[in-house]
Amino acid sequence: MIVFMLLISRHGKTRLNKYYKPFNQKERQSIQKEISTMIIGRSSRLTHFLEWRDYKIVFKRYASLYFAAGIEKEDNELIVLDVIHHFVEILDRYFGNVCELDLIFNFHQAYFILEELIIGGHMMESSKKQVLKMVEQNDANMDQAFFKDEGQSKGQQGEDKKK
């Protein structure tokens, strides 16, 4: 089971974090700080797996971002590495070669993709097409709701001016 997923910039800033077990805010900050320190300073020639506390950390660097997952000790690291790669491929398809700025300005979309892919710490959707279809449907719903609200507010302004 994936316990947490972190996306960390090469400067150590956490760009996305998702926890599948309850941790209080202080524990989360400690986890993020310790994990970022461990993986950023690590040589690229070393393995992508670390043992940390009661977990294993599986991570991979893509461009300027580190994708890290904390998993239980008995879980298979290679499967989780594949899940991370799968997540990156979906982000790349959605954003068109994802970069750190995409995650900063469209963090809600990155979270939505992650939540479609992983539920409760387990990969639930293996189809990239299906995940992208759900994201596009969500985008359409958001656009429809936004423009519907915009239209109502403009109409209400016109009625207010008549009075």
N, CA, C and O atoms as a DFTB+ gen file, in Angstrom:
652 C
 N C O
     1  1       0.839      -1.184       0.000
     2  2       0.000       0.000       0.000
     3  2       0.878       1.239       0.000
     4  3       1.865       1.319       0.731
     5  1       0.511       2.188      -0.816
     6  2       1.201       3.473      -0.819
     7  2       0.699       4.255       0.387
     8  3      -0.507       4.422       0.567
     9  1       1.613       4.726       1.202
    10  2       1.263       5.464       2.411
    11  2       1.205       6.959       2.118
    12  3       0.347       7.671       2.641
    13  1       2.125       7.429       1.278
    14  2       2.095       8.830       0.857
    15  2       2.793       8.984      -0.481
    16  3       3.623       8.160      -0.867
    17  1       2.441      10.058      -1.183
    18  2       3.052      10.393      -2.463
    19  2       3.481      11.851      -2.380
    20  3       2.702      12.714      -1.975
    21  1       4.721      12.121      -2.765
    22  2       5.264      13.478      -2.733
    23  2       5.862      13.820      -4.087
    24  3       6.503      12.980      -4.719
    25  1       5.655      15.050      -4.531
    26  2       6.359      15.594      -5.681
    27  2       7.176      16.753      -5.153
    28  3       6.634      17.709      -4.598
    29  1       8.485      16.663      -5.328
    30  2       9.405      17.620      -4.725
    31  2      10.269      18.226      -5.821
    32  3      10.771      17.512      -6.689
    33  1      10.441      19.544      -5.783
    34  2      11.323      20.196      -6.747
    35  2      12.768      19.908      -6.381
    36  3      13.055      19.468      -5.268
    37  1      13.672      20.153      -7.309
    38  2      15.089      19.894      -7.012
    39  2      15.643      20.867      -5.989
    40  3      16.757      20.689      -5.496
    41  1      14.860      21.910      -5.664
    42  2      15.245      22.872      -4.627
    43  2      14.672      22.499      -3.265
    44  3      14.913      23.197      -2.280
    45  1      13.917      21.405      -3.199
    46  2      13.396      20.914      -1.933
    47  2      11.995      21.373      -1.586
    48  3      11.520      21.102      -0.484
    49  1      11.319      22.062      -2.495
    50  2       9.944      22.510      -2.238
    51  2       8.967      21.402      -2.623
    52  3       9.065      20.815      -3.700
    53  1       8.039      21.132      -1.737
    54  2       7.016      20.125      -2.017
    55  2       5.950      20.762      -2.900
    56  3       5.344      21.769      -2.533
    57  1       5.732      20.169      -4.056
    58  2       4.759      20.697      -5.017
    59  2       3.427      19.959      -4.961
    60  3       2.401      20.496      -5.376
    61  1       3.439      18.748      -4.456
    62  2       2.202      17.982      -4.307
    63  2       2.448      16.960      -3.211
    64  3       3.508      16.336      -3.160
    65  1       1.469      16.790      -2.337
    66  2       1.573      15.744      -1.316
    67  2       0.200      15.132      -1.083
    68  3      -0.814      15.827      -1.009
    69  1       0.204      13.832      -0.973
    70  2      -1.043      13.106      -0.738
    71  2      -0.735      11.988       0.246
    72  3       0.184      11.197       0.033
    73  1      -1.505      11.929       1.320
    74  2      -1.299      10.931       2.368
    75  2      -2.487       9.982       2.399
    76  3      -3.641      10.406       2.339
    77  1      -2.188       8.697       2.493
    78  2      -3.227       7.675       2.517
    79  2      -3.376       7.041       3.894
    80  3      -4.188       6.135       4.083
    81  1      -2.598       7.514       4.842
    82  2      -2.735       7.154       6.249
    83  2      -2.760       8.465       7.022
    84  3      -2.178       9.457       6.585
    85  1      -3.430       8.473       8.166
    86  2      -3.517       9.738       8.910
    87  2      -2.188      10.125       9.570
    88  3      -1.605       9.358      10.337
    89  1      -1.739      11.316       9.251
    90  2      -0.580      11.934       9.898
    91  2      -1.006      13.345      10.277
    92  3      -1.716      14.001       9.516
    93  1      -0.581      13.818      11.444
    94  2      -0.909      15.201      11.787
    95  2       0.014      16.144      11.011
    96  3       0.964      15.703      10.364
    97  1      -0.273      17.424      11.083
    98  2       0.459      18.415      10.289
    99  2       1.956      18.413      10.600
   100  3       2.782      18.534       9.695
   101  1       2.297      18.280      11.857
   102  2       3.707      18.275      12.260
   103  2       4.433      17.064      11.666
   104  3       5.563      17.186      11.192
   105  1       3.782      15.893      11.694
   106  2       4.372      14.689      11.110
   107  2       4.545      14.841       9.598
   108  3       5.562      14.430       9.040
   109  1       3.555      15.429       8.947
   110  2       3.636      15.631       7.497
   111  2       4.817      16.530       7.135
   112  3       5.566      16.238       6.202
   113  1       4.977      17.619       7.874
   114  2       6.099      18.522       7.607
   115  2       7.428      17.816       7.824
   116  3       8.371      18.004       7.055
   117  1       7.500      17.010       8.863
   118  2       8.714      16.252       9.152
   119  2       9.008      15.247       8.036
   120  3      10.152      15.114       7.601
   121  1       7.986      14.550       7.582
   122  2       8.140      13.581       6.493
   123  2       8.663      14.279       5.242
   124  3       9.623      13.820       4.623
   125  1       8.032      15.382       4.879
   126  2       8.418      16.093       3.665
   127  2       9.855      16.599       3.744
   128  3      10.608      16.500       2.776
   129  1      10.225      17.133       4.884
   130  2      11.578      17.665       5.053
   131  2      12.617      16.546       4.989
   132  3      13.618      16.666       4.283
   133  1      12.381      15.466       5.722
   134  2      13.339      14.359       5.757
   135  2      13.473      13.675       4.396
   136  3      14.583      13.375       3.956
   137  1      12.354      13.432       3.741
   138  2      12.392      12.752       2.443
   139  2      13.094      13.626       1.414
   140  3      13.946      13.142       0.669
   141  1      12.747      14.906       1.364
   142  2      13.384      15.783       0.373
   143  2      14.886      15.870       0.605
   144  3      15.658      15.861      -0.354
   145  1      15.307      15.953       1.847
   146  2      16.737      16.006       2.159
   147  2      17.438      14.725       1.710
   148  3      18.539      14.780       1.161
   149  1      16.811      13.584       1.938
   150  2      17.429      12.305       1.576
   151  2      17.565      12.122       0.069
   152  3      18.616      11.700      -0.415
   153  1      16.510      12.436      -0.671
   154  2      16.553      12.100      -2.097
   155  2      17.253      13.159      -2.947
   156  3      17.844      12.825      -3.973
   157  1      17.198      14.413      -2.546
   158  2      17.835      15.455      -3.351
   159  2      19.356      15.333      -3.309
   160  3      20.025      15.527      -4.325
   161  1      19.893      15.017      -2.157
   162  2      21.337      14.903      -2.026
   163  2      21.904      13.573      -2.489
   164  3      23.114      13.357      -2.410
   165  1      21.071      12.702      -2.958
   166  2      21.490      11.343      -3.326
   167  2      22.027      11.307      -4.760
   168  3      21.464      11.938      -5.654
   169  1      23.096      10.581      -4.967
   170  2      23.699      10.440      -6.293
   171  2      22.738       9.716      -7.238
   172  3      22.005       8.818      -6.824
   173  1      22.752      10.113      -8.495
   174  2      21.873       9.478      -9.482
   175  2      22.315       8.053      -9.804
   176  3      21.550       7.291     -10.395
   177  1      23.534       7.683      -9.426
   178  2      24.032       6.324      -9.676
   179  2      23.519       5.316      -8.647
   180  3      23.609       4.107      -8.860
   181  1      22.990       5.808      -7.550
   182  2      22.499       4.919      -6.500
   183  2      21.073       4.469      -6.798
   184  3      20.401       5.033      -7.662
   185  1      20.627       3.468      -6.086
   186  2      19.290       2.905      -6.272
   187  2      18.190       3.929      -5.965
   188  3      18.417       4.917      -5.267
   189  1      17.017       3.671      -6.495
   190  2      15.855       4.542      -6.285
   191  2      15.005       4.087      -5.103
   192  3      13.853       4.499      -4.970
   193  1      15.560       3.250      -4.256
   194  2      14.830       2.712      -3.112
   195  2      15.604       2.998      -1.835
   196  3      16.822       2.826      -1.782
   197  1      14.888       3.437      -0.809
   198  2      15.487       3.709       0.500
   199  2      14.628       3.089       1.588
   200  3      13.409       2.995       1.448
   201  1      15.255       2.673       2.656
   202  2      14.491       2.279       3.837
   203  2      14.512       3.462       4.781
   204  3      15.562       4.048       5.043
   205  1      13.343       3.805       5.285
   206  2      13.206       4.976       6.143
   207  2      12.104       4.697       7.161
   208  3      10.978       4.356       6.799
   209  1      12.445       4.846       8.430
   210  2      11.513       4.525       9.521
   211  2      10.915       3.138       9.290
   212  3      11.649       2.163       9.128
   213  1       9.585       3.049       9.275
   214  2       8.919       1.760       9.049
   215  2       8.469       1.599       7.600
   216  3       7.625       0.753       7.303
   217  1       9.020       2.394       6.709
   218  2       8.580       2.406       5.314
   219  2       9.758       2.237       4.368
   220  3      10.924       2.314       4.757
   221  1       9.406       2.004       3.115
   222  2      10.382       2.084       2.033
   223  2      10.007       3.310       1.214
   224  3       8.826       3.597       1.018
   225  1      11.000       4.021       0.744
   226  2      10.778       5.175      -0.120
   227  2      11.206       4.776      -1.524
   228  3      12.333       4.329      -1.740
   229  1      10.302       4.941      -2.465
   230  2      10.571       4.672      -3.871
   231  2      10.484       6.018      -4.571
   232  3       9.478       6.718      -4.453
   233  1      11.536       6.385      -5.301
   234  2      11.517       7.694      -5.946
   235  2      12.189       7.647      -7.306
   236  3      12.965       6.741      -7.609
   237  1      11.875       8.635      -8.109
   238  2      12.498       8.783      -9.420
   239  2      12.446      10.251      -9.793
   240  3      11.469      10.947      -9.518
   241  1      13.516      10.708     -10.424
   242  2      13.565      12.106     -10.867
   243  2      13.157      12.174     -12.334
   244  3      13.668      11.434     -13.174
   245  1      12.235      13.071     -12.618
   246  2      11.824      13.387     -13.978
   247  2      12.022      14.887     -14.142
   248  3      11.353      15.681     -13.480
   249  1      12.939      15.276     -15.024
   250  2      13.290      16.683     -15.239
   251  2      13.686      17.310     -13.905
   252  3      14.641      16.855     -13.275
   253  1      12.983      18.334     -13.468
   254  2      13.362      19.014     -12.220
   255  2      12.516      18.575     -11.029
   256  3      12.561      19.204      -9.973
   257  1      11.747      17.504     -11.190
   258  2      10.866      17.042     -10.118
   259  2      11.221      15.632      -9.665
   260  3      11.526      14.755     -10.473
   261  1      11.172      15.441      -8.362
   262  2      11.318      14.109      -7.785
   263  2       9.928      13.608      -7.415
   264  3       9.179      14.293      -6.719
   265  1       9.591      12.426      -7.878
   266  2       8.338      11.774      -7.527
   267  2       8.698      10.708      -6.505
   268  3       9.459       9.790      -6.813
   269  1       8.165      10.814      -5.300
   270  2       8.513       9.886      -4.226
   271  2       7.250       9.288      -3.620
   272  3       6.254       9.979      -3.405
   273  1       7.313       7.993      -3.353
   274  2       6.199       7.302      -2.707
   275  2       6.732       6.567      -1.488
   276  3       7.748       5.876      -1.556
   277  1       6.037       6.726      -0.380
   278  2       6.337       5.955       0.820
   279  2       5.431       4.748       0.833
   280  3       4.212       4.880       0.733
   281  1       6.016       3.574       0.954
   282  2       5.228       2.340       0.918
   283  2       5.550       1.484       2.137
   284  3       6.556       1.694       2.814
   285  1       4.689       0.528       2.400
   286  2       4.927      -0.395       3.506
   287  2       6.076      -1.325       3.139
   288  3       6.323      -1.583       1.961
   289  1       6.772      -1.823       4.146
   290  2       7.994      -2.615       3.924
   291  2       7.781      -3.863       3.077
   292  3       8.685      -4.276       2.350
   293  1       6.607      -4.467       3.159
   294  2       6.381      -5.711       2.421
   295  2       5.953      -5.489       0.972
   296  3       5.813      -6.459       0.226
   297  1       5.742      -4.249       0.556
   298  2       5.305      -3.959      -0.812
   299  2       6.459      -4.070      -1.806
   300  3       7.629      -3.949      -1.443
   301  1       6.101      -4.301      -3.062
   302  2       7.067      -4.452      -4.142
   303  2       7.465      -3.077      -4.680
   304  3       6.624      -2.328      -5.176
   305  1       8.743      -2.758      -4.578
   306  2       9.246      -1.449      -4.997
   307  2       9.104      -1.235      -6.503
   308  3       8.812      -0.125      -6.948
   309  1       9.308      -2.290      -7.284
   310  2       9.261      -2.146      -8.738
   311  2       7.857      -1.826      -9.236
   312  3       7.686      -1.078     -10.199
   313  1       6.868      -2.389      -8.586
   314  2       5.488      -2.071      -8.965
   315  2       5.200      -0.603      -8.677
   316  3       4.568       0.077      -9.485
   317  1       5.656      -0.118      -7.542
   318  2       5.423       1.287      -7.182
   319  2       6.199       2.211      -8.115
   320  3       5.705       3.282      -8.467
   321  1       7.391       1.820      -8.515
   322  2       8.155       2.603      -9.486
   323  2       7.391       2.688     -10.803
   324  3       7.406       3.723     -11.469
   325  1       6.730       1.605     -11.173
   326  2       5.902       1.595     -12.376
   327  2       4.671       2.491     -12.208
   328  3       4.268       3.166     -13.155
   329  1       4.078       2.502     -11.025
   330  2       2.932       3.384     -10.752
   331  2       3.366       4.848     -10.878
   332  3       2.643       5.665     -11.448
   333  1       4.537       5.173     -10.348
   334  2       5.061       6.542     -10.460
   335  2       5.235       6.905     -11.933
   336  3       4.835       7.986     -12.362
   337  1       5.833       5.999     -12.702
   338  2       6.044       6.260     -14.128
   339  2       4.708       6.429     -14.858
   340  3       4.572       7.286     -15.732
   341  1       3.743       5.618     -14.496
   342  2       2.395       5.702     -15.073
   343  2       1.783       7.084     -14.787
   344  3       1.197       7.703     -15.675
   345  1       1.923       7.554     -13.557
   346  2       1.431       8.878     -13.162
   347  2       2.110       9.966     -13.986
   348  3       1.448      10.891     -14.457
   349  1       3.418       9.863     -14.162
   350  2       4.168      10.853     -14.944
   351  2       3.711      10.848     -16.400
   352  3       3.564      11.911     -17.004
   353  1       3.487       9.679     -16.963
   354  2       3.018       9.600     -18.347
   355  2       1.655      10.268     -18.514
   356  3       1.417      10.954     -19.509
   357  1       0.775      10.073     -17.559
   358  2      -0.548      10.708     -17.630
   359  2      -0.408      12.225     -17.505
   360  3      -1.050      12.970     -18.246
   361  1       0.426      12.685     -16.572
   362  2       0.668      14.125     -16.443
   363  2       1.244      14.696     -17.738
   364  3       0.850      15.778     -18.172
   365  1       2.178      13.968     -18.352
   366  2       2.773      14.418     -19.616
   367  2       1.727      14.528     -20.718
   368  3       1.725      15.494     -21.482
   369  1       0.852      13.556     -20.800
   370  2      -0.195      13.608     -21.829
   371  2      -1.157      14.766     -21.578
   372  3      -1.574      15.447     -22.515
   373  1      -1.500      14.982     -20.332
   374  2      -2.462      16.041     -20.016
   375  2      -1.851      17.430     -20.221
   376  3      -2.446      18.284     -20.878
   377  1      -0.669      17.647     -19.659
   378  2      -0.049      18.971     -19.719
   379  2       0.821      19.160     -20.959
   380  3       1.189      20.290     -21.280
   381  1       1.153      18.090     -21.654
   382  2       2.071      18.201     -22.782
   383  2       3.481      18.435     -22.271
   384  3       3.964      19.567     -22.297
   385  1       4.141      17.402     -21.815
   386  2       5.478      17.472     -21.208
   387  2       5.431      18.296     -19.923
   388  3       5.844      19.455     -19.902
   389  1       4.935      17.696     -18.875
   390  2       4.705      18.365     -17.589
   391  2       5.996      18.966     -17.034
   392  3       7.073      18.382     -17.149
   393  1       5.860      20.132     -16.438
   394  2       6.988      20.773     -15.764
   395  2       6.506      21.283     -14.405
   396  3       5.322      21.212     -14.078
   397  1       7.440      21.788     -13.638
   398  2       7.120      22.245     -12.285
   399  2       6.061      23.347     -12.295
   400  3       5.189      23.376     -11.427
   401  1       6.133      24.250     -13.268
   402  2       5.154      25.344     -13.336
   403  2       3.734      24.833     -13.571
   404  3       2.773      25.409     -13.060
   405  1       3.599      23.757     -14.340
   406  2       2.270      23.162     -14.543
   407  2       1.670      22.740     -13.211
   408  3       0.477      22.923     -12.971
   409  1       2.506      22.172     -12.348
   410  2       2.018      21.715     -11.043
   411  2       1.740      22.878     -10.104
   412  3       0.852      22.793      -9.255
   413  1       2.489      23.959     -10.247
   414  2       2.264      25.124      -9.391
   415  2       0.949      25.804      -9.752
   416  3       0.144      26.118      -8.875
   417  1       0.734      26.029     -11.044
   418  2      -0.441      26.787     -11.468
   419  2      -1.684      25.936     -11.705
   420  3      -2.794      26.465     -11.764
   421  1      -1.512      24.641     -11.838
   422  2      -2.647      23.735     -12.060
   423  2      -2.620      22.576     -11.076
   424  3      -2.875      21.429     -11.443
   425  1      -2.310      22.887      -9.823
   426  2      -2.170      21.834      -8.812
   427  2      -3.452      21.029      -8.644
   428  3      -3.404      19.827      -8.383
   429  1      -4.600      21.690      -8.793
   430  2      -5.871      20.987      -8.633
   431  2      -6.025      19.884      -9.683
   432  3      -6.601      18.835      -9.396
   433  1      -5.516      20.114     -10.893
   434  2      -5.590      19.093     -11.929
   435  2      -4.653      17.928     -11.611
   436  3      -5.002      16.768     -11.833
   437  1      -3.471      18.236     -11.095
   438  2      -2.518      17.181     -10.729
   439  2      -3.100      16.309      -9.614
   440  3      -2.974      15.084      -9.645
   441  1      -3.736      16.947      -8.632
   442  2      -4.378      16.176      -7.560
   443  2      -5.516      15.322      -8.114
   444  3      -5.683      14.169      -7.715
   445  1      -6.291      15.884      -9.027
   446  2      -7.409      15.140      -9.604
   447  2      -6.902      13.898     -10.337
   448  3      -7.477      12.818     -10.205
   449  1      -5.830      14.054     -11.103
   450  2      -5.245      12.920     -11.821
   451  2      -4.769      11.862     -10.833
   452  3      -5.031      10.672     -11.012
   453  1      -4.069      12.301      -9.792
   454  2      -3.573      11.359      -8.784
   455  2      -4.726      10.630      -8.099
   456  3      -4.640       9.429      -7.843
   457  1      -5.802      11.355      -7.805
   458  2      -6.951      10.747      -7.137
   459  2      -7.716       9.792      -8.050
   460  3      -8.351       8.854      -7.568
   461  1      -7.663      10.017      -9.350
   462  2      -8.272       9.069     -10.288
   463  2      -7.427       7.805     -10.401
   464  3      -7.954       6.714     -10.619
   465  1      -6.132       7.956     -10.253
   466  2      -5.196       6.849     -10.417
   467  2      -5.063       5.999      -9.155
   468  3      -5.088       4.770      -9.220
   469  1      -4.923       6.661      -8.009
   470  2      -4.682       5.960      -6.741
   471  2      -5.780       6.312      -5.750
   472  3      -6.034       7.485      -5.475
   473  1      -6.419       5.296      -5.225
   474  2      -7.467       5.492      -4.227
   475  2      -7.111       4.663      -3.002
   476  3      -6.887       3.457      -3.102
   477  1      -7.060       5.311      -1.858
   478  2      -6.771       4.606      -0.615
   479  2      -5.410       3.936      -0.588
   480  3      -5.217       2.953       0.127
   481  1      -4.463       4.457      -1.360
   482  2      -3.121       3.895      -1.377
   483  2      -2.924       2.754      -2.358
   484  3      -1.853       2.149      -2.399
   485  1      -3.950       2.454      -3.151
   486  2      -3.867       1.374      -4.133
   487  2      -4.187       1.919      -5.516
   488  3      -5.077       2.754      -5.675
   489  1      -3.457       1.441      -6.511
   490  2      -3.729       1.863      -7.886
   491  2      -5.068       1.277      -8.313
   492  3      -5.266       0.062      -8.279
   493  1      -5.980       2.152      -8.716
   494  2      -7.322       1.700      -9.073
   495  2      -7.582       1.749     -10.567
   496  3      -8.389       0.971     -11.077
   497  1      -6.925       2.631     -11.266
   498  2      -7.179       2.750     -12.699
   499  2      -5.865       2.633     -13.454
   500  3      -4.990       3.489     -13.329
   501  1      -5.730       1.574     -14.234
   502  2      -4.490       1.361     -14.974
   503  2      -4.540       1.935     -16.388
   504  3      -3.508       2.041     -17.051
   505  1      -5.717       2.299     -16.847
   506  2      -5.868       2.823     -18.202
   507  2      -5.604       4.331     -18.233
   508  3      -6.316       5.114     -17.605
   509  1      -4.578       4.713     -18.971
   510  2      -4.264       6.142     -19.116
   511  2      -5.413       6.862     -19.818
   512  3      -5.783       7.977     -19.450
   513  1      -5.970       6.203     -20.838
   514  2      -7.075       6.809     -21.585
   515  2      -8.266       7.094     -20.677
   516  3      -8.891       8.150     -20.773
   517  1      -8.575       6.149     -19.800
   518  2      -9.720       6.321     -18.902
   519  2      -9.483       7.464     -17.920
   520  3     -10.385       8.260     -17.659
   521  1      -8.268       7.546     -17.375
   522  2      -7.948       8.639     -16.445
   523  2      -8.053       9.972     -17.168
   524  3      -8.652      10.913     -16.647
   525  1      -7.477      10.064     -18.365
   526  2      -7.538      11.316     -19.127
   527  2      -8.974      11.669     -19.506
   528  3      -9.346      12.843     -19.522
   529  1      -9.776      10.657     -19.810
   530  2     -11.190      10.889     -20.130
   531  2     -11.910      11.508     -18.926
   532  3     -12.691      12.448     -19.078
   533  1     -11.641      10.973     -17.731
   534  2     -12.265      11.510     -16.514
   535  2     -11.798      12.944     -16.241
   536  3     -12.589      13.789     -15.821
   537  1     -10.527      13.211     -16.480
   538  2      -9.990      14.556     -16.258
   539  2     -10.615      15.537     -17.247
   540  3     -10.999      16.643     -16.866
   541  1     -10.718      15.139     -18.507
   542  2     -11.336      16.003     -19.513
   543  2     -12.808      16.248     -19.196
   544  3     -13.314      17.353     -19.394
   545  1     -13.491      15.223     -18.706
   546  2     -14.890      15.383     -18.312
   547  2     -14.995      16.363     -17.142
   548  3     -15.892      17.205     -17.115
   549  1     -14.092      16.256     -16.192
   550  2     -14.066      17.187     -15.061
   551  2     -13.794      18.612     -15.544
   552  3     -14.417      19.560     -15.068
   553  1     -12.865      18.762     -16.489
   554  2     -12.575      20.088     -17.050
   555  2     -13.824      20.681     -17.705
   556  3     -14.134      21.857     -17.519
   557  1     -14.531      19.854     -18.470
   558  2     -15.748      20.320     -19.140
   559  2     -16.803      20.733     -18.116
   560  3     -17.470      21.752     -18.291
   561  1     -16.956      19.951     -17.053
   562  2     -17.918      20.294     -16.000
   563  2     -17.543      21.601     -15.313
   564  3     -18.409      22.425     -15.018
   565  1     -16.251      21.786     -15.059
   566  2     -15.791      23.022     -14.412
   567  2     -16.019      24.227     -15.321
   568  3     -16.462      25.281     -14.865
   569  1     -15.714      24.067     -16.615
   570  2     -15.939      25.160     -17.564
   571  2     -17.418      25.506     -17.646
   572  3     -17.793      26.678     -17.658
   573  1     -18.249      24.483     -17.702
   574  2     -19.691      24.701     -17.789
   575  2     -20.196      25.425     -16.542
   576  3     -20.986      26.364     -16.644
   577  1     -19.749      24.997     -15.387
   578  2     -20.178      25.638     -14.138
   579  2     -19.669      27.069     -14.065
   580  3     -20.394      27.960     -13.625
   581  1     -18.436      27.300     -14.489
   582  2     -17.862      28.647     -14.444
   583  2     -18.613      29.584     -15.371
   584  3     -19.002      30.680     -14.970
   585  1     -18.819      29.155     -16.616
   586  2     -19.481      30.035     -17.571
   587  2     -20.956      30.206     -17.252
   588  3     -21.542      31.244     -17.558
   589  1     -21.559      29.197     -16.640
   590  2     -22.950      29.319     -16.210
   591  2     -23.045      30.381     -15.118
   592  3     -23.930      31.237     -15.157
   593  1     -22.135      30.329     -14.142
   594  2     -22.107      31.330     -13.070
   595  2     -21.822      32.713     -13.625
   596  3     -22.419      33.693     -13.179
   597  1     -20.921      32.806     -14.590
   598  2     -20.597      34.095     -15.203
   599  2     -21.829      34.674     -15.886
   600  3     -22.121      35.862     -15.755
   601  1     -22.549      33.826     -16.614
   602  2     -23.755      34.280     -17.307
   603  2     -24.815      34.756     -16.338
   604  3     -25.476      35.762     -16.599
   605  1     -24.996      34.062     -15.225
   606  2     -25.989      34.462     -14.238
   607  2     -25.608      35.785     -13.601
   608  3     -26.461      36.647     -13.389
   609  1     -24.329      35.946     -13.295
   610  2     -23.943      37.188     -12.618
   611  2     -24.084      38.376     -13.558
   612  3     -24.438      39.468     -13.114
   613  1     -23.812      38.186     -14.859
   614  2     -23.978      39.280     -15.816
   615  2     -25.455      39.626     -15.960
   616  3     -25.823      40.799     -16.028
   617  1     -26.304      38.588     -16.006
   618  2     -27.742      38.816     -16.120
   619  2     -28.296      39.519     -14.896
   620  3     -29.154      40.394     -15.011
   621  1     -27.812      39.142     -13.733
   622  2     -28.270      39.769     -12.502
   623  2     -27.828      41.223     -12.451
   624  3     -28.560      42.069     -11.936
   625  1     -26.647      41.532     -12.973
   626  2     -26.172      42.912     -12.979
   627  2     -27.070      43.766     -13.860
   628  3     -27.373      44.910     -13.521
   629  1     -27.502      43.206     -15.003
   630  2     -28.385      43.942     -15.902
   631  2     -29.726      44.228     -15.255
   632  3     -30.276      45.315     -15.431
   633  1     -30.266      43.263     -14.503
   634  2     -31.541      43.460     -13.817
   635  2     -31.407      44.514     -12.730
   636  3     -32.320      45.312     -12.519
   637  1     -30.270      44.520     -12.037
   638  2     -30.048      45.497     -10.974
   639  2     -29.992      46.914     -11.539
   640  3     -30.458      47.852     -10.893
   641  1     -29.430      47.080     -12.733
   642  2     -29.320      48.411     -13.339
   643  2     -30.691      48.942     -13.747
   644  3     -30.925      50.150     -13.703
   645  1     -31.613      48.034     -14.149
   646  2     -32.948      48.444     -14.566
   647  2     -33.741      49.006     -13.399
   648  3     -34.587      49.879     -13.589
   649  1     -33.477      48.516     -12.194
   650  2     -34.237      48.937     -11.013
   651  2     -33.750      50.241     -10.577
   652  3     -34.249      50.790      -9.594
